[in-house]
Amino acid sequence: MKKTTYSFIVSFAALFILWGCQSKDTGSKNEELDYAVEQTTLLLDQSYKADKIPRTIDADGHLHWTRNGFDWTEGFFPGTCWYLYAYTKDEKWQKAAEHFQSKFESHRLMPFYHDLGFVFNCSYGNGYRITGNEHYKQVLIEAGNTLMTRFKPEIGCIKSWDVNRGWQSKRGWEYPVIIDNMMNLELLFELSNMTGDNKYKAVAIAHANTTMKNHFREDMSSYHVIDYDSITGEVRNRHTAQGYAHESEWARGQAWGIYGYTTCYRYTRDPKYLEQAEKIADYIINHPVLPGDKIPYWDYDAAKIPNEPRDASAAAITASALVELDGYSDKDYLSEAKLIIKNLTSDNYRAKIGTNHNFILMHSVGSIPHNNEIDVPLNYADYYYVEALLRLKDLEEAPKHELAQKH
């Protein structure tokens, strides 16, 4: 039996938490979110002074900003500002979100990048869900139309990297698709809801189905990169780019999978997506090398475990996904989500106010194979941590008689 009222509450929270926080003022406070406001205010001050979007810390220990050109992480900081505006109703966060997302608005028309869903749904998407601003809606439509140009029906997937330049050109790939691309589908689902045009949803479903077929091993661990024949759509290679090895289990990739298929179920109510999300979640929760504090090593097969870096970003993404997944499933994923959030909030992973260059979380990993962003804060770790806190807060403030429907 599927959950009824409780499931609706959680899916409503996942879709409309921003509206919910805006439309009611319970007067309740939340220590974790209050901390996020205080710490991120310091980061915001630095960002205004530089007039740049913060991404991480560089190898020399200095604050590192997003690139002037397209940067797949550029939407997360304004997205966090939107979330903090939803929580506080302080207009400084709305102004900050609007200011920093405007810096990459022109990127909506760049057809060379697959991360348009990441970038624009987390920024303009959150802004539209809060404000209903019609300009934001138009930006989202244009970004989605650009993203759609990277879909090839013969493959059934949105292409990730172009292979005629950069390090990707050295891999011998034809049509690489990464598990991360599951995170671009929410924008397409949203656009079908906004516009009434199901072409966006159709592409999202095709991509999810093809990825389900080819990206996952029998045990529900995922490959990072599937390289398709650009003509026939046949699988040419199963590789990694950011994991330890082609056959290893890159931690953030597993998190993208849980989150992505939970999102697919939210929009379609197709039980195969719920089952997929549950299977991935169960595999990770019960993984024999998952540490006791539930913060994974950057790759579950890394050679020097337990002396390998942890990845708080993977944990934050997983926690946020599990809060939502719990609302759809008859299984208990909320306890695991709460435990992850509790441990991320501990001094082991959450920085003290005014330290860590004013990012919230410590100990994340970007890409060890590229020797880049190792054991550092990352703006997307903070984004998904704050999102998880908001989802949990919204859930805990639901009327008790509604929550009782779970049992």
C-alpha positions in Angstrom: 0.0 0.0 0.0 1.3 3.4 -0.9 1.2 6.2 1.6 -1.7 8.6 1.0 -2.0 11.8 3.0 1.5 11.7 4.3 2.9 11.0 0.9 1.0 14.0 -0.5 2.4 16.2 2.3 5.9 15.3 1.5 5.5 15.6 -2.2 3.9 19.0 -1.6 6.8 20.0 0.5 9.3 18.9 -2.1 7.5 20.9 -4.8 6.2 23.9 -2.9 8.3 24.2 0.2 9.2 27.7 -0.9 5.6 28.8 -1.3 4.8 27.1 2.0 7.5 29.0 3.9 6.3 32.2 2.4 2.6 31.8 2.9 2.7 30.9 6.6 4.6 32.1 9.5 4.6 29.7 12.4 7.1 31.7 14.3 9.2 28.6 14.9 12.9 28.8 14.8 15.4 26.2 13.7 18.9 26.2 15.1 20.5 24.6 12.0 18.8 27.0 9.6 19.6 30.0 11.9 23.2 28.9 11.8 23.0 28.7 8.0 21.7 32.3 7.9 24.4 33.6 10.1 27.3 31.8 8.3 26.0 32.5 4.8 25.5 36.2 5.6 29.3 36.4 6.1 29.8 34.6 2.7 27.3 37.0 1.1 29.3 40.0 2.4 32.4 38.6 0.8 30.6 37.8 -2.4 29.2 41.3 -2.7 32.7 42.8 -2.2 34.1 40.7 -5.0 30.9 40.8 -7.0 31.4 37.1 -7.8 29.7 33.8 -7.0 31.5 31.7 -4.4 32.3 28.1 -5.4 34.9 26.6 -3.0 38.4 27.1 -1.7 41.4 26.7 -4.0 44.6 24.8 -3.4 46.2 27.8 -1.8 43.4 28.1 0.7 41.8 31.2 -0.9 38.1 31.7 -1.7 37.5 30.4 -5.3 34.8 31.9 -7.4 32.8 30.4 -10.3 34.3 30.9 -13.7 33.4 33.9 -15.8 32.2 31.6 -18.5 29.7 28.8 -17.9 30.2 27.0 -14.6 28.0 24.1 -13.6 28.0 25.2 -10.0 26.9 28.8 -10.6 23.3 28.3 -9.7 23.8 26.9 -6.2 24.7 30.0 -4.3 21.8 32.1 -5.5 19.7 29.0 -4.9 20.8 28.9 -1.3 19.9 32.6 -1.0 16.4 31.8 -2.3 16.1 29.1 0.3 17.2 31.4 3.1 14.7 34.0 1.9 12.0 31.4 2.1 13.0 30.7 5.7 13.6 34.2 7.0 11.4 36.4 4.7 14.3 38.8 4.9 14.4 40.7 1.5 18.2 40.9 1.6 18.2 37.2 0.5 15.8 37.8 -2.4 18.0 40.8 -3.5 21.1 38.6 -3.3 19.6 35.8 -5.2 18.4 38.1 -8.0 21.8 39.9 -8.1 23.9 36.8 -8.4 21.7 34.8 -10.7 21.5 37.7 -13.1 25.3 37.2 -13.7 24.7 34.1 -15.7 21.2 34.7 -17.2 22.8 34.8 -20.7 24.0 31.3 -20.2 20.5 30.0 -20.8 21.2 30.2 -24.5 24.5 28.3 -24.5 23.9 25.0 -26.3 27.3 23.6 -25.4 26.5 22.6 -21.8 24.2 20.0 -20.3 24.0 21.5 -16.8 21.4 24.1 -17.7 18.9 22.2 -15.5 21.2 22.3 -12.5 22.0 26.0 -13.0 18.6 27.4 -13.8 16.3 25.2 -11.8 18.2 25.8 -8.6 18.3 29.6 -9.1 15.6 31.0 -11.3 13.4 27.9 -10.6 13.4 28.5 -6.9 12.9 32.2 -7.6 9.9 31.5 -9.8 8.3 29.2 -7.2 8.6 31.9 -4.6 7.7 35.0 -6.5 5.8 33.9 -9.6 8.0 36.4 -11.6 7.1 35.9 -15.3 10.6 36.9 -16.4 12.0 34.0 -14.4 9.5 31.7 -16.1 10.7 32.9 -19.5 14.3 32.4 -18.6 13.5 28.8 -17.5 11.7 28.1 -20.8 14.6 29.4 -22.8 17.1 27.4 -20.8 14.9 24.3 -21.2 14.7 24.8 -24.9 18.4 25.0 -25.1 18.9 21.9 -23.0 16.5 20.0 -25.3 18.8 20.6 -28.3 21.2 18.1 -26.6 18.7 15.3 -26.7 18.9 12.7 -29.5 15.9 10.4 -30.0 18.1 7.6 -31.4 20.1 7.6 -28.1 17.2 8.4 -25.8 19.4 10.6 -23.7 20.6 14.2 -23.3 24.2 14.3 -24.2 26.6 15.4 -21.4 29.9 16.6 -22.7 30.9 17.6 -26.2 33.9 15.5 -27.2 35.6 17.9 -29.6 37.5 19.9 -27.0 39.0 19.8 -23.5 39.9 16.6 -21.5 36.8 15.0 -22.8 38.2 14.9 -26.3 41.0 12.6 -25.1 38.7 9.8 -23.9 37.6 8.4 -27.3 33.9 8.9 -26.5 31.2 9.6 -29.0 28.1 10.4 -27.0 28.9 10.4 -23.3 26.0 10.6 -20.7 26.8 10.9 -17.0 24.6 9.9 -14.1 24.6 13.6 -13.0 22.3 14.3 -15.9 19.4 12.9 -13.9 19.5 16.2 -12.0 18.7 18.2 -15.1 15.3 16.5 -15.6 13.5 18.4 -12.9 13.6 21.5 -15.0 12.0 19.7 -17.9 9.2 18.2 -15.8 8.6 21.7 -14.4 8.4 23.2 -17.8 5.7 20.8 -18.9 3.7 21.8 -15.8 4.3 25.5 -16.5 3.6 25.5 -20.2 1.2 22.5 -20.7 3.6 21.2 -23.4 4.5 17.6 -22.7 7.5 17.6 -25.0 9.7 18.5 -22.1 8.3 15.7 -19.9 8.7 13.2 -22.8 12.4 13.9 -23.1 12.8 13.7 -19.3 11.1 10.3 -19.2 13.1 9.0 -22.2 16.4 10.0 -20.5 15.3 8.5 -17.2 14.4 5.2 -18.9 17.5 4.9 -20.9 19.7 5.7 -17.9 17.8 3.1 -15.8 18.5 0.5 -18.5 22.2 1.2 -19.0 23.8 3.0 -16.0 23.1 0.6 -13.2 24.7 -2.7 -12.3 22.7 -5.6 -11.0 23.5 -4.5 -7.4 22.1 -1.0 -8.1 25.5 0.8 -8.0 25.9 3.1 -11.0 28.5 3.8 -13.6 29.5 7.4 -14.0 29.7 7.6 -17.8 27.9 5.6 -20.4 29.3 6.3 -23.9 26.8 5.6 -26.7 27.3 5.1 -30.4 26.2 8.4 -31.8 24.3 6.7 -34.7 22.9 3.5 -33.4 22.6 4.3 -29.7 24.4 1.1 -28.6 26.5 1.3 -25.5 30.2 1.6 -26.5 31.9 2.0 -23.1 31.0 2.1 -19.4 33.5 4.5 -17.8 34.2 6.9 -15.0 35.5 10.5 -15.1 35.4 11.5 -11.4 35.3 8.1 -9.7 38.2 5.8 -8.6 37.9 3.4 -11.5 35.5 2.4 -14.3 33.9 -0.3 -12.2 33.9 1.6 -8.9 31.1 3.3 -7.1 31.6 7.1 -7.1 29.7 8.4 -4.1 28.2 11.5 -5.5 27.0 9.6 -8.5 25.0 7.2 -6.3 23.5 10.3 -4.6 22.5 11.8 -8.0 20.7 8.5 -8.7 18.6 8.5 -5.5 17.7 12.1 -6.0 17.0 11.9 -9.7 14.6 8.9 -9.6 12.8 10.3 -6.5 12.2 13.4 -8.6 11.0 11.3 -11.5 8.4 9.6 -9.3 7.2 13.0 -7.9 6.2 14.1 -11.4 5.1 10.9 -13.0 3.9 8.6 -10.2 5.3 5.8 -12.2 6.1 3.0 -9.7 9.2 1.9 -11.5 10.9 5.2 -10.6 9.9 4.7 -6.9 11.3 1.2 -7.0 14.5 2.4 -8.6 15.0 5.1 -6.0 14.3 2.7 -3.2 16.8 0.1 -4.6 19.6 2.6 -4.9 18.9 4.0 -1.5 18.8 0.5 0.1 22.1 -0.4 -1.6 23.8 2.7 -0.2 22.3 2.6 3.3 23.4 -1.0 3.7 26.8 -0.7 1.9 29.5 -2.5 3.9 32.0 0.4 3.6 29.6 3.2 4.5 31.1 4.7 7.7 29.1 4.7 10.9 28.4 8.4 10.6 26.8 7.9 7.2 29.1 10.4 5.4 30.6 8.3 2.5 34.1 8.1 1.2 34.4 9.9 -2.1 34.2 6.5 -3.8 33.0 3.3 -2.1 35.9 1.4 -3.8 38.7 3.9 -3.3 42.0 2.0 -2.6 43.0 3.4 0.8 39.7 3.2 2.7 39.4 4.1 5.6 42.2 6.6 4.8 40.3 8.3 2.0 38.5 11.7 1.9 34.9 11.8 2.8 32.3 13.6 0.6 29.9 15.7 2.6 28.3 16.8 -0.6 27.2 13.3 -1.5 25.8 12.9 2.0 23.8 16.2 1.8 22.3 15.3 -1.6 21.4 11.8 -0.3 19.8 13.3 2.9 17.6 15.7 1.0 16.5 13.0 -1.4 15.7 10.5 1.4 13.4 13.0 3.2 11.3 13.2 0.0 11.6 9.5 -0.8 10.3 8.6 2.7 7.0 10.4 1.9 6.4 8.1 -1.1 7.7 4.8 0.3 6.3 2.3 2.8 9.9 1.9 4.0 11.5 4.2 6.6 14.0 6.5 5.0 13.4 9.4 7.3 15.4 7.9 10.1 18.4 7.6 7.8 18.0 11.1 6.5 17.8 12.5 10.0 20.9 10.7 11.1 22.9 12.0 8.1 21.7 15.6 8.8 22.6 15.2 12.5 26.1 14.1 11.6 26.6 16.8 9.0 25.5 19.3 11.6 28.2 18.0 14.1 31.5 19.8 14.5 33.1 17.1 12.4 31.5 18.5 9.2 29.8 21.9 10.0 32.2 24.7 10.3 32.2 27.1 13.2 30.8 30.6 12.5 33.4 32.7 10.6 35.6 29.8 9.6 35.8 27.7 6.5 35.7 30.9 4.4 32.1 31.1 5.6 30.9 28.0 3.8 28.6 25.8 5.9 30.0 22.3 5.4 33.6 21.1 5.4 35.1 17.9 3.8 33.6 17.6 0.4 35.3 16.3 -2.8 35.0 17.6 -6.4 37.1 15.4 -8.5 40.1 13.5 -7.2 41.1 12.1 -10.7 41.4 15.7 -11.8 43.2 16.6 -8.6 40.6 19.3 -8.0 38.6 20.4 -5.0 39.7 17.7 -2.5 38.6 17.9 1.1 37.1 21.4 0.7 33.8 23.2 1.1 31.6 23.2 -2.0 28.6 25.5 -2.7 26.4 22.6 -3.8 27.1 20.7 -0.5 25.7 23.8 1.3 22.7 24.1 -1.1 21.5 20.5 -0.6 22.2 20.6 3.2 20.0 23.7 3.5 17.4 22.1 1.2 17.4 19.0 3.4 16.9 21.2 6.5 14.0 23.0 4.9 12.3 19.8 3.8 12.7 18.3 7.2 11.4 21.5 8.9 8.3 21.6 6.6 7.6 17.9 7.3 7.9 18.3 11.1 5.6 21.2 11.1 2.8 19.3 9.3 -0.3 18.6 11.5 0.1 15.5 13.6 -3.1 14.0 12.3 -1.7 14.1 8.8 1.6 12.6 9.7 -0.3 9.8 11.5 -1.5 8.6 8.1 1.9 7.1 7.5 1.1 4.4 10.1 
